[in-house]
Amino acid sequence: MVKRNAIYEVDNTDKLTDLINYAGGLSDTANKGLMRVERFGKQEKKAFTIKAEEAKSFALKKEIR
C-alpha cells in the first residue's frame, strides 16, 4: 500500500518506482517484496503482481507502436 492511494496518469517513460514516489512512498505496513499494479484501459483493467526487484524496469504504460 502506498501513502496516497489513487489513480495516477503516467507516461511511457515512468517506471513503477516513479509511481511509488508520486504516491508518497510505501506505507509502513506495505508488503515491500511484492506490489500489485492495476492498469486501466478504455474498456478493460489488467492487474499485475510485481516483485520488488522488477520495480525499476516495469513499464507502467504499454507502448503504442
Secondary structure, DSSP 4 states (H G I P E B T S, - for coil): -BSS-------TT-BHHHHHHHTTSB-TT--SSEEEEEEE-SS-EEEEEEEGGGTTT-BSSPPP-
